[in-house]
Amino acid sequence: MVDPIDPRTWQPLGRTEVRIPPMGIGTWAWGDRFMWGFGRGYTEEDLRAAFHVAVQGGVPFFDTAEVYGLGRSERFLGQFLRELDEPDRVLIATKFFPYPWRWRARSLRRALEGSLQRLGRPRVALYQIHWPWPPRDIRVWVTALAQVVRDGLAQAGGVSNYNLDQMKVAEAIFADQGLPLASNQVEYSLLRRDIERNGMLDYAREHGITILAYSPLAMGILTGKYTPAHPPPGARGRRFPMEFLERVQPLIRLMTEIGQGHGGKSPAQVALNWVMQKGAVPLVGAKNEAQVRSNLGALGWQLTPDEIAALDKASEPLQISGLFHRAR
Ligand SMILES: NC(=O)c1ccc[n+]([C@@H]2O[C@H](COP(=O)([O-])OP(=O)(O)OC[C@H]3O[C@@H](n4cnc5c(N)ncnc54)[C@H](OP(=O)(O)O)[C@@H]3O)[C@@H](O)[C@H]2O)c1
């Protein structure tokens, strides 16, 4: 058993009625073989245990997408939800993928209906547009998103990977429909801090838009378990080459040292605490119960301002760019 986190730490999702815990669980790896190696080293049973311990631990907030494991991630969630006495207590955020062959606005609603079917739910807490990619103008998808929120298929609507200008367009379209834009889900971690510099974080704070921080552990690099001698497997190894893993070690040592001053917190727990203290909600990926339990240990304590400043300084020269770029 785990002690659930204090419900007073929950906060509104943007300016919507939905309330979320200070951390969510990412489920990209749930069924994905290519990037995460599902079936090699972790199984459905591991995911089931991860799900249930997150719910018991007071973090019943899961981020998924129709593309994760080509629908498997949502199907696993649907299966695990059916094992609960009170599935309504769980908040699911999922995403629409603007495939180039999706042309008509109504494909967003169809995609959401497919997700709801896989999840076995009548609605989701949050529906997001995964990327602002062409060919269709973002206005087409954002307008369709506002409509499914108005129709009650999603309690809130958000975007993902939108830059500041695109997020403002989405916010304005929602405002025209009398709705708040709930969130923008972007990569944010000690190793990817561009939203601090490009105005996104400040704008979101001022306008009540929640920043959902994806890859808050830089896909596991900030746990400290990957080193040049033990690089991450598969596609992650190509994103984070040996030289980069070498360069990141002083930051990991600092995180370990800082964690020791807080009763032995791990680098991962320090990394997640840092994201929360910057005002974002980390969506941390987990493949098994032990990882969820450990990540729950990021809650209930706070890095000091001096520690945050030291982490900011040490991470400055280690900044990486987009998901599809190799770190240097
Ligand atoms: N909107 C988007 O475009 C987008 C893009 C990426 C991600 N996301 C969302 O954000 C979520 C999180 O991002 P992410 O999965 O890329 O990366 P992450 O949260 O930075 O890292 C997750 C990985 O780190 C390892 N890990 C996690 N906790 C650990 C612990 N306590 N101890 C040791 N290892 C641990 C696990 O992989 P190993 O054990 O294999 O190392 C886990 O899969 C995703 O699941 C997804 O929901 C969204």
The ligand as a MOL file (V3000), in Angstrom:
LIG
                    3D

  0  0  0     0  0            999 V3000
M  V30 BEGIN CTAB
M  V30 COUNTS 48 52 0 0 0
M  V30 BEGIN ATOM
M  V30 1 N 2.8790 15.5310 -26.3410 0
M  V30 2 C 3.9440 14.9410 -26.8330 0
M  V30 3 O 4.3480 15.1350 -27.9880 0
M  V30 4 C 4.7230 14.0150 -25.9460 0
M  V30 5 C 6.0140 13.6080 -26.2860 0
M  V30 6 C 6.7070 12.7810 -25.3930 0
M  V30 7 C 6.0950 12.3720 -24.2170 0
M  V30 8 N 4.8140 12.7540 -23.9190 0 CHG=1
M  V30 9 C 4.1100 12.3290 -22.6690 0
M  V30 10 O 4.9690 12.5410 -21.5610 0
M  V30 11 C 5.1560 11.2960 -20.8660 0
M  V30 12 C 6.5070 11.2480 -20.2150 0
M  V30 13 O 7.5580 11.4450 -21.1340 0
M  V30 14 P 8.5680 10.2990 -21.5370 0
M  V30 15 O 7.9240 8.9890 -21.2470 0
M  V30 16 O 9.0500 10.6440 -22.8830 0 CHG=-1
M  V30 17 O 9.8330 10.5370 -20.6110 0
M  V30 18 P 10.1740 10.6990 -19.0600 0
M  V30 19 O 8.9500 10.8110 -18.2370 0
M  V30 20 O 11.1550 11.7970 -19.0060 0
M  V30 21 O 10.9360 9.3140 -18.7860 0
M  V30 22 C 10.1860 8.1480 -18.6440 0
M  V30 23 C 11.0890 6.9320 -18.6160 0
M  V30 24 O 12.1100 7.0710 -17.6400 0
M  V30 25 C 12.3040 5.8240 -16.9620 0
M  V30 26 N 11.8880 6.0600 -15.5600 0
M  V30 27 C 10.7670 6.7260 -15.1240 0
M  V30 28 N 10.7410 6.7920 -13.7900 0
M  V30 29 C 11.8280 6.1750 -13.3510 0
M  V30 30 C 12.3560 5.9290 -12.0670 0
M  V30 31 N 11.7380 6.3410 -10.9640 0
M  V30 32 N 13.5280 5.2470 -11.9700 0
M  V30 33 C 14.1780 4.8240 -13.0720 0
M  V30 34 N 13.7400 5.0330 -14.3290 0
M  V30 35 C 12.5690 5.7080 -14.4690 0
M  V30 36 C 11.4460 4.8130 -17.6860 0
M  V30 37 O 12.1250 4.2490 -18.8200 0
M  V30 38 P 13.3300 3.2060 -18.7110 0
M  V30 39 O 13.1210 2.3960 -17.4800 0
M  V30 40 O 13.2890 2.4390 -19.9800 0
M  V30 41 O 14.5610 4.0740 -18.6630 0
M  V30 42 C 10.3310 5.6860 -18.2020 0
M  V30 43 O 9.6260 5.1370 -19.2750 0
M  V30 44 C 4.9260 10.2450 -21.9590 0
M  V30 45 O 4.6730 8.9680 -21.4320 0
M  V30 46 C 3.7530 10.8480 -22.6840 0
M  V30 47 O 2.5600 10.6430 -21.9550 0
M  V30 48 C 4.1400 13.5780 -24.7650 0
M  V30 END ATOM
M  V30 BEGIN BOND
M  V30 1 1 1 2
M  V30 2 2 2 3
M  V30 3 1 2 4
M  V30 4 1 4 5
M  V30 5 2 4 48
M  V30 6 2 5 6
M  V30 7 1 6 7
M  V30 8 2 7 8
M  V30 9 1 8 9
M  V30 10 1 8 48
M  V30 11 1 9 10
M  V30 12 1 9 46
M  V30 13 1 10 11
M  V30 14 1 11 12
M  V30 15 1 11 44
M  V30 16 1 12 13
M  V30 17 1 13 14
M  V30 18 2 14 15
M  V30 19 1 14 16
M  V30 20 1 14 17
M  V30 21 1 17 18
M  V30 22 2 18 19
M  V30 23 1 18 20
M  V30 24 1 18 21
M  V30 25 1 21 22
M  V30 26 1 22 23
M  V30 27 1 23 24
M  V30 28 1 23 42
M  V30 29 1 24 25
M  V30 30 1 25 26
M  V30 31 1 25 36
M  V30 32 1 26 27
M  V30 33 1 26 35
M  V30 34 2 27 28
M  V30 35 1 28 29
M  V30 36 1 29 30
M  V30 37 2 29 35
M  V30 38 1 30 31
M  V30 39 2 30 32
M  V30 40 1 32 33
M  V30 41 2 33 34
M  V30 42 1 34 35
M  V30 43 1 36 37
M  V30 44 1 36 42
M  V30 45 1 37 38
M  V30 46 2 38 39
M  V30 47 1 38 40
M  V30 48 1 38 41
M  V30 49 1 42 43
M  V30 50 1 44 45
M  V30 51 1 44 46
M  V30 52 1 46 47
M  V30 END BOND
M  V30 END CTAB
M  END
